[in-house]
């Protein structure tokens, strides 16, 4: 027999939350239909994953430091040269390059000019390490917090989604960064506290208090920024 739907307060709250969630993600989809300006030109240049096959010329010195550049052979894992082995250089710099060893996974820059392709090592590929750390962190939270831990992880994922797919598109559309941050804080505060605390008076008070504090902080920051003439455009970063 089919279970009858009991139309009580909890059912209406769940339906309202479901509708709000659908509307929110529809809003995010619309918000991301914006032309994102290219911050750094990458014309004729792509970033690809590769694996070091062997080191042709090392640049390590007797004192253990690296100077100059390495010459290595890379097995390309992505891009138009996927599956091919190409010679590349790896500079010993603070911004680019990596101390390559056979078997190491790296991010390579491929600069294309006509029929000529120049490959160089940009950095070590840290994707697996980052995902591994996130997996261990999430697993620890779930094991320690059980049900509340799972809810906390959902809240963290929602916060990350809001930062990438809500805050940045708002800024791209010309929205004030201050108030975009306030709006994101309001959304994440409501969702995370509701998930952890549930629908009760304490949760409502916590949400209201946190949102009020964030709005006041945003207003003070805006007023002080205008009074002090702070824009951030004259800062090197």
C-alpha positions in Angstrom: 0.0 0.0 0.0 1.1 3.5 -0.8 1.9 5.7 2.2 -0.3 8.7 2.5 1.3 12.1 2.6 0.7 13.8 5.9 0.1 17.5 5.2 1.5 18.9 8.5 3.8 21.8 9.3 7.0 19.8 8.7 5.7 18.7 5.2 5.0 22.3 4.2 8.4 23.4 5.6 10.2 20.8 3.5 8.3 21.7 0.4 9.1 25.4 1.0 12.8 24.6 1.4 12.7 22.4 -1.7 11.1 25.2 -3.7 13.6 27.7 -2.3 16.5 25.5 -3.2 15.3 25.1 -6.8 14.8 28.8 -7.1 18.3 29.5 -5.6 20.1 27.2 -8.1 18.0 28.6 -11.0 19.2 32.0 -9.8 22.8 30.8 -9.8 22.4 29.4 -13.3 21.1 32.8 -14.5 23.8 34.7 -12.6 26.6 32.8 -14.3 25.4 33.7 -17.8 27.9 36.6 -17.8 31.0 37.3 -19.9 33.9 36.7 -17.6 36.9 39.1 -18.4 40.2 37.4 -19.1 42.5 38.5 -16.3 45.6 37.1 -17.9 45.9 36.6 -21.6 46.5 33.0 -22.6 46.3 33.3 -26.4 48.5 30.7 -28.0 49.3 29.1 -24.6 47.7 26.1 -22.8 48.2 24.4 -19.5 48.4 20.6 -19.7 49.1 17.7 -17.4 52.1 15.6 -17.9 54.4 13.1 -16.3 58.2 13.3 -16.2 59.7 10.3 -18.0 63.4 11.1 -17.5 65.7 14.0 -16.7 68.1 14.8 -19.5 70.1 17.5 -17.7 69.8 18.3 -14.0 70.6 21.7 -12.4 71.2 20.6 -8.8 74.5 21.9 -7.4 76.9 20.5 -4.8 75.2 22.6 -2.1 71.8 21.0 -2.8 70.3 24.1 -4.5 69.1 24.4 -8.0 70.3 27.1 -10.5 69.4 27.6 -14.1 67.0 25.0 -15.6 66.5 21.3 -16.1 66.0 19.6 -19.4 63.4 16.8 -19.1 61.2 14.5 -21.2 57.5 14.7 -20.5 54.8 12.2 -21.4 51.8 14.4 -22.1 48.6 13.3 -20.4 46.2 16.0 -21.8 46.1 18.4 -24.7 46.6 18.1 -28.5 49.9 16.2 -27.9 48.4 13.7 -25.5 50.3 10.4 -25.5 53.4 12.0 -27.0 56.8 12.4 -25.3 58.2 15.9 -25.6 61.4 17.6 -24.4 60.8 20.5 -22.0 62.6 22.8 -19.6 62.0 23.4 -16.0 63.3 26.7 -14.5 64.5 26.9 -10.9 62.4 30.0 -10.2 60.1 31.1 -7.4 57.1 31.5 -9.7 57.6 28.8 -12.3 59.2 25.4 -12.6 59.7 22.5 -10.3 62.5 20.1 -9.2 61.6 17.3 -11.6 62.2 13.6 -10.9 61.2 10.6 -13.0 57.6 9.6 -12.4 56.6 13.1 -11.1 53.3 14.6 -12.4 53.6 18.2 -13.4 51.6 21.0 -15.1 53.2 22.0 -18.4 52.8 25.2 -20.4 52.6 24.7 -24.1 53.2 27.8 -26.2 52.1 27.4 -29.8 53.4 29.6 -32.7 52.5 28.2 -36.1 54.0 24.7 -36.3 56.3 25.3 -33.4 55.3 24.1 -29.9 57.5 25.0 -26.9 56.9 23.1 -23.7 58.0 24.1 -20.2 57.2 23.0 -16.7 54.9 25.4 -14.8 54.6 23.6 -11.5 54.1 20.3 -9.8 50.6 18.7 -10.2 49.1 18.8 -6.7 45.6 17.8 -7.7 45.7 14.3 -6.1 47.2 15.7 -2.9 44.5 18.4 -2.6 41.7 16.0 -3.3 43.2 13.4 -0.9 43.4 16.0 1.9 39.8 17.1 1.2 38.6 13.4 1.3 40.4 12.7 4.6 39.1 16.0 6.1 35.5 15.2 5.1 35.8 11.6 6.3 37.1 12.7 9.7 34.3 15.2 10.1 31.7 12.5 9.2 33.2 9.9 11.5 33.5 12.2 14.5 30.3 14.2 14.0 28.2 11.4 12.5 25.0 12.9 11.2 25.9 16.4 12.3 29.3 15.9 10.6 27.6 15.0 7.3 25.5 18.2 7.6 28.6 20.2 8.3 30.2 18.9 5.1 27.1 19.7 3.1 27.3 23.2 4.5 31.0 23.5 3.5 30.2 22.4 0.0 27.3 24.9 -0.2 29.7 27.7 1.0 32.2 26.8 -1.7 29.5 26.8 -4.4 28.4 30.3 -3.2 31.9 31.6 -3.3 32.6 30.4 -6.9 29.2 30.6 -8.5 27.6 33.5 -6.6 30.2 35.9 -5.3 32.5 36.0 -8.4 29.6 36.4 -11.0 28.1 39.2 -8.8 31.5 41.1 -8.9 31.7 40.5 -12.7 28.3 42.0 -13.1 29.5 45.2 -11.3 28.0 44.5 -7.9 29.8 46.0 -4.9 32.3 43.5 -3.6 31.4 44.5 0.0 27.7 43.8 -0.5 28.3 40.7 -2.6 30.3 39.3 0.3 27.4 40.2 2.7 24.9 38.5 0.4 27.0 35.3 0.3 27.5 35.4 4.1 23.7 35.7 4.5 23.0 32.7 2.2 25.7 30.5 3.7 24.8 31.4 7.3 21.1 30.6 6.8 21.8 27.2 5.2 24.7 26.0 7.4 23.0 27.0 10.7 19.7 25.5 9.6 21.4 22.3 8.6 23.3 22.0 11.9 20.7 23.4 14.3 17.4 22.4 12.6 14.2 24.5 12.5 13.9 25.9 16.0 14.0 29.2 17.9 17.7 29.0 18.8 18.6 28.5 15.2 16.4 31.4 14.1 18.0 33.6 16.7 21.5 32.5 15.7 20.8 33.2 12.0 19.3 36.6 12.7 22.1 37.6 15.0 24.9 36.5 12.6 23.2 38.1 9.6 22.7 41.3 11.5 26.3 41.4 12.5 27.5 40.8 8.9 25.2 43.5 7.5 26.4 46.0 10.1 30.0 45.1 9.4 29.4 45.5 5.6 27.8 48.9 6.2 30.6 50.1 8.4 33.2 48.9 5.9 31.4 50.7 3.0 31.1 54.0 5.0 34.7 53.8 6.2 36.0 52.9 2.7 34.3 55.9 1.2 35.4 58.3 4.0 39.0 57.1 3.8 39.1 56.9 0.0 40.1 53.2 0.1 39.6 51.5 -3.3 42.4 48.9 -3.4 43.4 49.9 -7.0 46.6 51.5 -5.8 47.8 48.3 -4.1 50.4 46.2 -5.9 48.3 43.0 -5.4 
